């Protein structure tokens, strides 16, 4: 197993964990994002240039970080409002009301 293949696989595993955490309680959205991520990886499956592969992984990691730190999934309540549960990584150094 080549280092590039291992790096891609490790990235995909990290992305899956991030998506599971971000879209917890929203299986439809998780499924859509998971399929999109898999399709993007498959699009570049025949790439042989290691620099390009590393660039794809780098940009994928940036997308993963964005999902982890800047996206909050909300739940629709019966009264028509949404309830969000912010985590410490979403605070951007501002205090979060507990």
Biopython code that builds the backbone (N, CA, C, O; Angstrom):
import numpy as np
from Bio.PDB.StructureBuilder import StructureBuilder

atoms = [
    (1, "UNK", "N", (0.855, -1.184, 0.000)),
    (1, "UNK", "CA", (0.000, 0.000, 0.000)),
    (1, "UNK", "C", (0.898, 1.243, 0.000)),
    (1, "UNK", "O", (1.741, 1.407, 0.882)),
    (2, "UNK", "N", (0.713, 2.097, -0.976)),
    (2, "UNK", "CA", (1.567, 3.276, -1.101)),
    (2, "UNK", "C", (1.205, 4.330, -0.058)),
    (2, "UNK", "O", (0.111, 4.328, 0.505)),
    (3, "UNK", "N", (2.156, 5.228, 0.181)),
    (3, "UNK", "CA", (1.929, 6.308, 1.145)),
    (3, "UNK", "C", (0.796, 7.224, 0.714)),
    (3, "UNK", "O", (0.025, 7.696, 1.549)),
    (4, "UNK", "N", (0.691, 7.478, -0.592)),
    (4, "UNK", "CA", (-0.371, 8.351, -1.096)),
    (4, "UNK", "C", (-1.726, 7.702, -0.871)),
    (4, "UNK", "O", (-2.674, 8.366, -0.452)),
    (5, "UNK", "N", (-1.821, 6.395, -1.150)),
    (5, "UNK", "CA", (-3.078, 5.679, -0.929)),
    (5, "UNK", "C", (-3.445, 5.717, 0.550)),
    (5, "UNK", "O", (-4.600, 5.960, 0.900)),
    (6, "UNK", "N", (-2.461, 5.477, 1.421)),
    (6, "UNK", "CA", (-2.708, 5.524, 2.863)),
    (6, "UNK", "C", (-3.142, 6.918, 3.292)),
    (6, "UNK", "O", (-4.051, 7.060, 4.109)),
    (7, "UNK", "N", (-2.499, 7.949, 2.745)),
    (7, "UNK", "CA", (-2.861, 9.323, 3.087)),
    (7, "UNK", "C", (-4.283, 9.651, 2.679)),
    (7, "UNK", "O", (-5.006, 10.328, 3.410)),
    (8, "UNK", "N", (-4.685, 9.168, 1.507)),
    (8, "UNK", "CA", (-6.049, 9.399, 1.038)),
    (8, "UNK", "C", (-7.044, 8.668, 1.923)),
    (8, "UNK", "O", (-8.090, 9.213, 2.276)),
    (9, "UNK", "N", (-6.717, 7.438, 2.278)),
    (9, "UNK", "CA", (-7.603, 6.655, 3.139)),
    (9, "UNK", "C", (-7.727, 7.287, 4.525)),
    (9, "UNK", "O", (-8.823, 7.351, 5.082)),
    (10, "UNK", "N", (-6.616, 7.749, 5.077)),
    (10, "UNK", "CA", (-6.653, 8.417, 6.386)),
    (10, "UNK", "C", (-7.481, 9.695, 6.323)),
    (10, "UNK", "O", (-8.244, 9.992, 7.242)),
    (11, "UNK", "N", (-7.328, 10.456, 5.230)),
    (11, "UNK", "CA", (-8.138, 11.662, 5.063)),
    (11, "UNK", "C", (-9.621, 11.305, 5.033)),
    (11, "UNK", "O", (-10.430, 11.948, 5.702)),
    (12, "UNK", "N", (-9.979, 10.281, 4.257)),
    (12, "UNK", "CA", (-11.389, 9.891, 4.136)),
    (12, "UNK", "C", (-11.951, 9.471, 5.494)),
    (12, "UNK", "O", (-13.092, 9.805, 5.816)),
    (13, "UNK", "N", (-11.175, 8.752, 6.284)),
    (13, "UNK", "CA", (-11.629, 8.347, 7.626)),
    (13, "UNK", "C", (-11.840, 9.562, 8.524)),
    (13, "UNK", "O", (-12.837, 9.641, 9.241)),
    (14, "UNK", "N", (-10.896, 10.517, 8.484)),
    (14, "UNK", "CA", (-11.053, 11.739, 9.288)),
    (14, "UNK", "C", (-12.287, 12.517, 8.844)),
    (14, "UNK", "O", (-13.034, 13.041, 9.670)),
    (15, "UNK", "N", (-12.494, 12.586, 7.519)),
    (15, "UNK", "CA", (-13.654, 13.298, 6.988)),
    (15, "UNK", "C", (-14.945, 12.616, 7.433)),
    (15, "UNK", "O", (-15.898, 13.300, 7.808)),
    (16, "UNK", "N", (-15.000, 11.289, 7.401)),
    (16, "UNK", "CA", (-16.192, 10.571, 7.852)),
    (16, "UNK", "C", (-16.499, 10.864, 9.318)),
    (16, "UNK", "O", (-17.651, 11.099, 9.682)),
    (17, "UNK", "N", (-15.463, 10.848, 10.159)),
    (17, "UNK", "CA", (-15.676, 11.140, 11.582)),
    (17, "UNK", "C", (-16.203, 12.555, 11.777)),
    (17, "UNK", "O", (-17.100, 12.783, 12.587)),
    (18, "UNK", "N", (-15.646, 13.501, 11.036)),
    (18, "UNK", "CA", (-16.108, 14.887, 11.130)),
    (18, "UNK", "C", (-17.547, 15.008, 10.666)),
    (18, "UNK", "O", (-18.350, 15.693, 11.299)),
    (19, "UNK", "N", (-17.879, 14.347, 9.564)),
    (19, "UNK", "CA", (-19.254, 14.409, 9.052)),
    (19, "UNK", "C", (-20.231, 13.754, 10.023)),
    (19, "UNK", "O", (-21.342, 14.250, 10.212)),
    (20, "UNK", "N", (-19.825, 12.638, 10.645)),
    (20, "UNK", "CA", (-20.702, 11.979, 11.619)),
    (20, "UNK", "C", (-20.983, 12.897, 12.798)),
    (20, "UNK", "O", (-22.109, 12.958, 13.292)),
    (21, "UNK", "N", (-19.957, 13.607, 13.243)),
    (21, "UNK", "CA", (-20.126, 14.515, 14.376)),
    (21, "UNK", "C", (-20.941, 15.745, 13.979)),
    (21, "UNK", "O", (-21.818, 16.173, 14.728)),
    (22, "UNK", "N", (-20.661, 16.308, 12.820)),
    (22, "UNK", "CA", (-21.333, 17.526, 12.375)),
    (22, "UNK", "C", (-22.802, 17.279, 12.061)),
    (22, "UNK", "O", (-23.656, 18.093, 12.410)),
    (23, "UNK", "N", (-23.101, 16.166, 11.407)),
    (23, "UNK", "CA", (-24.474, 15.885, 10.978)),
    (23, "UNK", "C", (-25.143, 14.829, 11.850)),
    (23, "UNK", "O", (-26.000, 14.080, 11.380)),
    (24, "UNK", "N", (-24.752, 14.771, 13.113)),
    (24, "UNK", "CA", (-25.363, 13.848, 14.056)),
    (24, "UNK", "C", (-26.849, 14.180, 14.191)),
    (24, "UNK", "O", (-27.204, 15.324, 14.476)),
    (25, "UNK", "N", (-27.705, 13.201, 13.991)),
    (25, "UNK", "CA", (-29.143, 13.437, 14.075)),
    (25, "UNK", "C", (-29.773, 13.840, 12.756)),
    (25, "UNK", "O", (-30.984, 14.049, 12.695)),
    (26, "UNK", "N", (-28.981, 13.955, 11.699)),
    (26, "UNK", "CA", (-29.499, 14.309, 10.377)),
    (26, "UNK", "C", (-28.952, 13.300, 9.359)),
    (26, "UNK", "O", (-28.058, 13.625, 8.578)),
    (27, "UNK", "N", (-29.490, 12.079, 9.370)),
    (27, "UNK", "CA", (-28.928, 11.028, 8.518)),
    (27, "UNK", "C", (-29.028, 11.329, 7.026)),
    (27, "UNK", "O", (-28.171, 10.904, 6.252)),
    (28, "UNK", "N", (-30.059, 12.052, 6.618)),
    (28, "UNK", "CA", (-30.209, 12.373, 5.198)),
    (28, "UNK", "C", (-29.061, 13.276, 4.726)),
    (28, "UNK", "O", (-28.475, 13.034, 3.671)),
    (29, "UNK", "N", (-28.746, 14.300, 5.497)),
    (29, "UNK", "CA", (-27.659, 15.209, 5.123)),
    (29, "UNK", "C", (-26.310, 14.492, 5.196)),
    (29, "UNK", "O", (-25.456, 14.677, 4.329)),
    (30, "UNK", "N", (-26.122, 13.676, 6.232)),
    (30, "UNK", "CA", (-24.879, 12.913, 6.354)),
    (30, "UNK", "C", (-24.682, 12.035, 5.120)),
    (30, "UNK", "O", (-23.586, 11.979, 4.561)),
    (31, "UNK", "N", (-25.741, 11.352, 4.697)),
    (31, "UNK", "CA", (-25.661, 10.465, 3.536)),
    (31, "UNK", "C", (-25.296, 11.247, 2.276)),
    (31, "UNK", "O", (-24.459, 10.800, 1.492)),
    (32, "UNK", "N", (-25.914, 12.406, 2.078)),
    (32, "UNK", "CA", (-25.620, 13.224, 0.895)),
    (32, "UNK", "C", (-24.167, 13.696, 0.875)),
    (32, "UNK", "O", (-23.499, 13.624, -0.156)),
    (33, "UNK", "N", (-23.688, 14.175, 2.013)),
    (33, "UNK", "CA", (-22.319, 14.692, 2.090)),
    (33, "UNK", "C", (-21.314, 13.554, 1.931)),
    (33, "UNK", "O", (-20.279, 13.725, 1.287)),
    (34, "UNK", "N", (-21.615, 12.397, 2.514)),
    (34, "UNK", "CA", (-20.725, 11.243, 2.401)),
    (34, "UNK", "C", (-20.588, 10.810, 0.941)),
    (34, "UNK", "O", (-19.483, 10.528, 0.478)),
    (35, "UNK", "N", (-21.697, 10.757, 0.223)),
    (35, "UNK", "CA", (-21.660, 10.371, -1.192)),
    (35, "UNK", "C", (-20.872, 11.398, -2.005)),
    (35, "UNK", "O", (-20.084, 11.027, -2.875)),
    (36, "UNK", "N", (-21.079, 12.686, -1.726)),
    (36, "UNK", "CA", (-20.350, 13.736, -2.452)),
    (36, "UNK", "C", (-18.848, 13.627, -2.203)),
    (36, "UNK", "O", (-18.053, 13.759, -3.134)),
    (37, "UNK", "N", (-18.457, 13.389, -0.962)),
    (37, "UNK", "CA", (-17.037, 13.243, -0.624)),
    (37, "UNK", "C", (-16.444, 12.039, -1.348)),
    (37, "UNK", "O", (-15.358, 12.129, -1.921)),
    (38, "UNK", "N", (-17.144, 10.929, -1.325)),
    (38, "UNK", "CA", (-16.668, 9.723, -2.001)),
    (38, "UNK", "C", (-16.537, 9.953, -3.508)),
    (38, "UNK", "O", (-15.566, 9.513, -4.122)),
    (39, "UNK", "N", (-17.513, 10.642, -4.101)),
    (39, "UNK", "CA", (-17.456, 10.923, -5.540)),
    (39, "UNK", "C", (-16.262, 11.802, -5.895)),
    (39, "UNK", "O", (-15.612, 11.582, -6.916)),
    (40, "UNK", "N", (-15.966, 12.806, -5.049)),
    (40, "UNK", "CA", (-14.809, 13.676, -5.307)),
    (40, "UNK", "C", (-13.511, 12.877, -5.259)),
    (40, "UNK", "O", (-12.604, 13.114, -6.058)),
    (41, "UNK", "N", (-13.419, 11.940, -4.332)),
    (41, "UNK", "CA", (-12.216, 11.110, -4.243)),
    (41, "UNK", "C", (-12.129, 10.193, -5.465)),
    (41, "UNK", "O", (-11.049, 10.015, -6.027)),
    (42, "UNK", "N", (-13.249, 9.616, -5.877)),
    (42, "UNK", "CA", (-13.254, 8.727, -7.047)),
    (42, "UNK", "C", (-12.910, 9.472, -8.334)),
    (42, "UNK", "O", (-12.298, 8.899, -9.236)),
    (43, "UNK", "N", (-13.300, 10.753, -8.427)),
    (43, "UNK", "CA", (-12.975, 11.555, -9.614)),
    (43, "UNK", "C", (-11.475, 11.603, -9.860)),
    (43, "UNK", "O", (-11.023, 11.651, -11.004)),
    (44, "UNK", "N", (-10.717, 11.588, -8.783)),
    (44, "UNK", "CA", (-9.261, 11.719, -8.886)),
    (44, "UNK", "C", (-8.538, 10.400, -8.626)),
    (44, "UNK", "O", (-7.345, 10.396, -8.322)),
    (45, "UNK", "N", (-9.250, 9.286, -8.743)),
    (45, "UNK", "CA", (-8.658, 7.978, -8.444)),
    (45, "UNK", "C", (-7.528, 7.610, -9.401)),
    (45, "UNK", "O", (-6.619, 6.871, -9.021)),
    (46, "UNK", "N", (-7.568, 8.107, -10.624)),
    (46, "UNK", "CA", (-6.536, 7.762, -11.610)),
    (46, "UNK", "C", (-5.376, 8.748, -11.631)),
    (46, "UNK", "O", (-4.475, 8.628, -12.462)),
    (47, "UNK", "N", (-5.391, 9.708, -10.738)),
    (47, "UNK", "CA", (-4.309, 10.701, -10.667)),
    (47, "UNK", "C", (-3.027, 10.010, -10.212)),
    (47, "UNK", "O", (-3.042, 9.250, -9.243)),
    (48, "UNK", "N", (-1.921, 10.267, -10.903)),
    (48, "UNK", "CA", (-0.646, 9.644, -10.549)),
    (48, "UNK", "C", (0.380, 10.652, -10.033)),
    (48, "UNK", "O", (1.364, 10.266, -9.403)),
    (49, "UNK", "N", (0.160, 11.926, -10.293)),
    (49, "UNK", "CA", (1.089, 12.963, -9.844)),
    (49, "UNK", "C", (0.924, 13.163, -8.336)),
    (49, "UNK", "O", (-0.131, 13.590, -7.867)),
    (50, "UNK", "N", (1.983, 12.849, -7.587)),
    (50, "UNK", "CA", (1.901, 12.910, -6.128)),
    (50, "UNK", "C", (1.643, 14.322, -5.616)),
    (50, "UNK", "O", (0.958, 14.501, -4.608)),
    (51, "UNK", "N", (2.177, 15.310, -6.292)),
    (51, "UNK", "CA", (1.956, 16.700, -5.876)),
    (51, "UNK", "C", (0.474, 17.053, -5.988)),
    (51, "UNK", "O", (-0.094, 17.656, -5.078)),
    (52, "UNK", "N", (-0.143, 16.681, -7.096)),
    (52, "UNK", "CA", (-1.570, 16.963, -7.275)),
    (52, "UNK", "C", (-2.413, 16.220, -6.244)),
    (52, "UNK", "O", (-3.382, 16.768, -5.718)),
    (53, "UNK", "N", (-2.044, 14.973, -5.954)),
    (53, "UNK", "CA", (-2.780, 14.192, -4.956)),
    (53, "UNK", "C", (-2.662, 14.854, -3.591)),
    (53, "UNK", "O", (-3.650, 14.965, -2.866)),
    (54, "UNK", "N", (-1.460, 15.295, -3.237)),
    (54, "UNK", "CA", (-1.270, 15.974, -1.953)),
    (54, "UNK", "C", (-2.059, 17.277, -1.900)),
    (54, "UNK", "O", (-2.589, 17.637, -0.849)),
    (55, "UNK", "N", (-2.141, 17.986, -3.023)),
    (55, "UNK", "CA", (-2.948, 19.212, -3.066)),
    (55, "UNK", "C", (-4.428, 18.909, -2.861)),
    (55, "UNK", "O", (-5.120, 19.642, -2.154)),
    (56, "UNK", "N", (-4.916, 17.836, -3.473)),
    (56, "UNK", "CA", (-6.318, 17.445, -3.275)),
    (56, "UNK", "C", (-6.584, 17.118, -1.802)),
    (56, "UNK", "O", (-7.605, 17.520, -1.243)),
    (57, "UNK", "N", (-5.658, 16.390, -1.187)),
    (57, "UNK", "CA", (-5.813, 16.052, 0.230)),
    (57, "UNK", "C", (-5.771, 17.319, 1.077)),
    (57, "UNK", "O", (-6.547, 17.455, 2.023)),
    (58, "UNK", "N", (-4.874, 18.251, 0.747)),
    (58, "UNK", "CA", (-4.779, 19.512, 1.486)),
    (58, "UNK", "C", (-6.097, 20.282, 1.426)),
    (58, "UNK", "O", (-6.591, 20.746, 2.454)),
    (59, "UNK", "N", (-6.671, 20.421, 0.221)),
    (59, "UNK", "CA", (-7.934, 21.151, 0.084)),
    (59, "UNK", "C", (-9.078, 20.401, 0.762)),
    (59, "UNK", "O", (-9.997, 21.016, 1.303)),
    (60, "UNK", "N", (-9.018, 19.078, 0.731)),
    (60, "UNK", "CA", (-10.012, 18.282, 1.452)),
    (60, "UNK", "C", (-9.923, 18.498, 2.951)),
    (60, "UNK", "O", (-10.944, 18.566, 3.635)),
    (61, "UNK", "N", (-8.699, 18.606, 3.465)),
    (61, "UNK", "CA", (-8.511, 18.871, 4.902)),
    (61, "UNK", "C", (-9.054, 20.246, 5.274)),
    (61, "UNK", "O", (-9.621, 20.420, 6.352)),
    (62, "UNK", "N", (-8.883, 21.225, 4.384)),
    (62, "UNK", "CA", (-9.451, 22.547, 4.657)),
    (62, "UNK", "C", (-10.972, 22.477, 4.723)),
    (62, "UNK", "O", (-11.587, 23.112, 5.579)),
    (63, "UNK", "N", (-11.579, 21.711, 3.827)),
    (63, "UNK", "CA", (-13.037, 21.540, 3.849)),
    (63, "UNK", "C", (-13.465, 20.822, 5.126)),
    (63, "UNK", "O", (-14.484, 21.168, 5.723)),
    (64, "UNK", "N", (-12.691, 19.826, 5.542)),
    (64, "UNK", "CA", (-12.993, 19.086, 6.769)),
    (64, "UNK", "C", (-12.923, 20.003, 7.985)),
    (64, "UNK", "O", (-13.791, 19.959, 8.856)),
    (65, "UNK", "N", (-11.890, 20.829, 8.036)),
    (65, "UNK", "CA", (-11.761, 21.790, 9.139)),
    (65, "UNK", "C", (-12.926, 22.764, 9.157)),
    (65, "UNK", "O", (-13.430, 23.105, 10.227)),
    (66, "UNK", "N", (-13.359, 23.214, 7.989)),
    (66, "UNK", "CA", (-14.501, 24.123, 7.918)),
    (66, "UNK", "C", (-15.743, 23.442, 8.483)),
    (66, "UNK", "O", (-16.468, 24.034, 9.282)),
    (67, "UNK", "N", (-15.988, 22.207, 8.072)),
    (67, "UNK", "CA", (-17.143, 21.471, 8.596)),
    (67, "UNK", "C", (-17.068, 21.344, 10.110)),
    (67, "UNK", "O", (-18.066, 21.510, 10.812)),
    (68, "UNK", "N", (-15.881, 21.050, 10.598)),
    (68, "UNK", "CA", (-15.706, 20.805, 12.027)),
    (68, "UNK", "C", (-15.843, 22.078, 12.860)),
    (68, "UNK", "O", (-16.413, 22.046, 13.950)),
    (69, "UNK", "N", (-15.326, 23.190, 12.358)),
    (69, "UNK", "CA", (-15.231, 24.395, 13.177)),
    (69, "UNK", "C", (-16.247, 25.482, 12.872)),
    (69, "UNK", "O", (-16.445, 26.374, 13.697)),
    (70, "UNK", "N", (-16.893, 25.440, 11.723)),
    (70, "UNK", "CA", (-17.752, 26.561, 11.342)),
    (70, "UNK", "C", (-19.185, 26.178, 11.001)),
    (70, "UNK", "O", (-20.010, 27.057, 10.749)),
    (71, "UNK", "N", (-19.493, 24.906, 10.987)),
    (71, "UNK", "CA", (-20.835, 24.486, 10.598)),
    (71, "UNK", "C", (-21.546, 23.882, 11.799)),
    (71, "UNK", "O", (-21.015, 22.995, 12.467)),
    (72, "UNK", "N", (-22.745, 24.368, 12.063)),
    (72, "UNK", "CA", (-23.552, 23.854, 13.165)),
    (72, "UNK", "C", (-24.870, 23.375, 12.577)),
    (72, "UNK", "O", (-25.566, 24.122, 11.889)),
    (73, "UNK", "N", (-25.199, 22.134, 12.855)),
    (73, "UNK", "CA", (-26.451, 21.564, 12.365)),
    (73, "UNK", "C", (-27.550, 21.865, 13.379)),
    (73, "UNK", "O", (-27.373, 21.642, 14.577)),
    (74, "UNK", "N", (-28.680, 22.372, 12.900)),
    (74, "UNK", "CA", (-29.796, 22.713, 13.781)),
    (74, "UNK", "C", (-30.917, 21.701, 13.694)),
    (74, "UNK", "O", (-31.032, 20.954, 12.723)),
    (75, "UNK", "N", (-31.744, 21.691, 14.733)),
    (75, "UNK", "CA", (-32.888, 20.783, 14.782)),
    (75, "UNK", "C", (-34.158, 21.623, 14.817)),
    (75, "UNK", "O", (-34.282, 22.536, 15.634)),
    (76, "UNK", "N", (-35.105, 21.313, 13.925)),
    (76, "UNK", "CA", (-36.373, 22.034, 13.871)),
    (76, "UNK", "C", (-37.240, 21.604, 15.045)),
    (76, "UNK", "O", (-37.501, 20.416, 15.238)),
    (77, "UNK", "N", (-37.681, 22.580, 15.821)),
    (77, "UNK", "CA", (-38.520, 22.317, 16.989)),
    (77, "UNK", "C", (-39.997, 22.435, 16.596)),
    (77, "UNK", "O", (-40.311, 23.025, 15.562)),
    (78, "UNK", "N", (-40.906, 21.881, 17.407)),
    (78, "UNK", "CA", (-42.344, 21.949, 17.097)),
    (78, "UNK", "C", (-42.885, 23.373, 16.955)),
    (78, "UNK", "O", (-43.858, 23.593, 16.233)),
    (79, "UNK", "N", (-42.269, 24.340, 17.633)),
    (79, "UNK", "CA", (-42.748, 25.721, 17.557)),
    (79, "UNK", "C", (-42.262, 26.448, 16.290)),
    (79, "UNK", "O", (-42.532, 27.637, 16.122)),
    (80, "UNK", "N", (-41.551, 25.744, 15.405)),
    (80, "UNK", "CA", (-41.097, 26.340, 14.153)),
    (80, "UNK", "C", (-39.719, 26.966, 14.222)),
    (80, "UNK", "O", (-39.200, 27.420, 13.202)),
    (81, "UNK", "N", (-39.119, 27.001, 15.390)),
    (81, "UNK", "CA", (-37.764, 27.544, 15.541)),
    (81, "UNK", "C", (-36.747, 26.414, 15.465)),
    (81, "UNK", "O", (-37.078, 25.236, 15.594)),
    (82, "UNK", "N", (-35.503, 26.816, 15.251)),
    (82, "UNK", "CA", (-34.426, 25.834, 15.214)),
    (82, "UNK", "C", (-33.636, 25.905, 16.503)),
    (82, "UNK", "O", (-33.462, 26.978, 17.081)),
    (83, "UNK", "N", (-33.160, 24.758, 16.947)),
    (83, "UNK", "CA", (-32.312, 24.693, 18.138)),
    (83, "UNK", "C", (-30.926, 24.224, 17.689)),
    (83, "UNK", "O", (-30.774, 23.195, 17.031)),
    (84, "UNK", "N", (-29.930, 25.014, 18.068)),
    (84, "UNK", "CA", (-28.550, 24.712, 17.713)),
    (84, "UNK", "C", (-27.777, 24.375, 18.970)),
    (84, "UNK", "O", (-28.000, 24.972, 20.023)),
    (85, "UNK", "N", (-26.883, 23.435, 18.864)),
    (85, "UNK", "CA", (-26.036, 23.070, 19.991)),
    (85, "UNK", "C", (-24.588, 23.363, 19.605)),
    (85, "UNK", "O", (-23.935, 22.562, 18.936)),
    (86, "UNK", "N", (-24.104, 24.512, 20.032)),
    (86, "UNK", "CA", (-22.734, 24.924, 19.700)),
    (86, "UNK", "C", (-21.740, 24.177, 20.581)),
    (86, "UNK", "O", (-21.985, 23.937, 21.763)),
    (87, "UNK", "N", (-20.635, 23.823, 19.987)),
    (87, "UNK", "CA", (-19.541, 23.156, 20.683)),
    (87, "UNK", "C", (-18.421, 24.174, 20.902)),
    (87, "UNK", "O", (-18.412, 25.224, 20.260)),
    (88, "UNK", "N", (-17.481, 23.880, 21.797)),
    (88, "UNK", "CA", (-16.387, 24.836, 22.047)),
    (88, "UNK", "C", (-15.601, 25.228, 20.797)),
    (88, "UNK", "O", (-15.131, 26.363, 20.711)),
    (89, "UNK", "N", (-15.443, 24.332, 19.830)),
    (89, "UNK", "CA", (-14.683, 24.670, 18.621)),
    (89, "UNK", "C", (-15.411, 25.672, 17.740)),
    (89, "UNK", "O", (-14.806, 26.226, 16.823)),
    (90, "UNK", "N", (-16.695, 25.922, 17.990)),
    (90, "UNK", "CA", (-17.463, 26.885, 17.206)),
    (90, "UNK", "C", (-17.368, 28.309, 17.756)),
    (90, "UNK", "O", (-17.884, 29.238, 17.136)),
    (91, "UNK", "N", (-16.730, 28.492, 18.884)),
    (91, "UNK", "CA", (-16.780, 29.775, 19.590)),
    (91, "UNK", "C", (-15.910, 30.865, 18.988)),
    (91, "UNK", "O", (-16.194, 32.044, 19.200)),
    (92, "UNK", "N", (-14.868, 30.525, 18.251)),
    (92, "UNK", "CA", (-13.924, 31.517, 17.724)),
    (92, "UNK", "C", (-13.426, 32.435, 18.837)),
    (92, "UNK", "O", (-13.346, 33.653, 18.678)),
    (93, "UNK", "N", (-13.097, 31.819, 19.958)),
    (93, "UNK", "CA", (-12.557, 32.493, 21.143)),
    (93, "UNK", "C", (-13.560, 33.399, 21.847)),
    (93, "UNK", "O", (-13.165, 34.203, 22.692)),
    (94, "UNK", "N", (-14.832, 33.291, 21.525)),
    (94, "UNK", "CA", (-15.875, 34.002, 22.254)),
    (94, "UNK", "C", (-16.517, 33.024, 23.227)),
    (94, "UNK", "O", (-16.613, 31.832, 22.936)),
    (95, "UNK", "N", (-16.955, 33.517, 24.381)),
    (95, "UNK", "CA", (-17.591, 32.595, 25.331)),
    (95, "UNK", "C", (-18.923, 32.076, 24.785)),
    (95, "UNK", "O", (-19.669, 32.809, 24.136)),
    (96, "UNK", "N", (-19.207, 30.805, 25.057)),
    (96, "UNK", "CA", (-20.464, 30.183, 24.646)),
    (96, "UNK", "C", (-21.364, 30.077, 25.861)),
    (96, "UNK", "O", (-20.942, 29.628, 26.927)),
    (97, "UNK", "N", (-22.602, 30.493, 25.690)),
    (97, "UNK", "CA", (-23.575, 30.391, 26.767)),
    (97, "UNK", "C", (-23.870, 28.914, 27.014)),
    (97, "UNK", "O", (-24.258, 28.192, 26.096)),
    (98, "UNK", "N", (-23.688, 28.475, 28.239)),
    (98, "UNK", "CA", (-23.914, 27.058, 28.592)),
    (98, "UNK", "C", (-25.322, 26.803, 29.037)),
    (98, "UNK", "O", (-25.669, 25.669, 29.366)),
]
sb = StructureBuilder()
sb.init_structure("model")
sb.init_model(0)
sb.init_chain("A")
sb.init_seg("    ")
for serial, (resi, resn, name, xyz) in enumerate(atoms, 1):
    if name == "N":
        sb.init_residue(resn, " ", resi, " ")
    sb.init_atom(name, np.array(xyz, "f"), 0.0, 1.0, " ", f" {name:<3s}", serial, name[0])
structure = sb.get_structure()
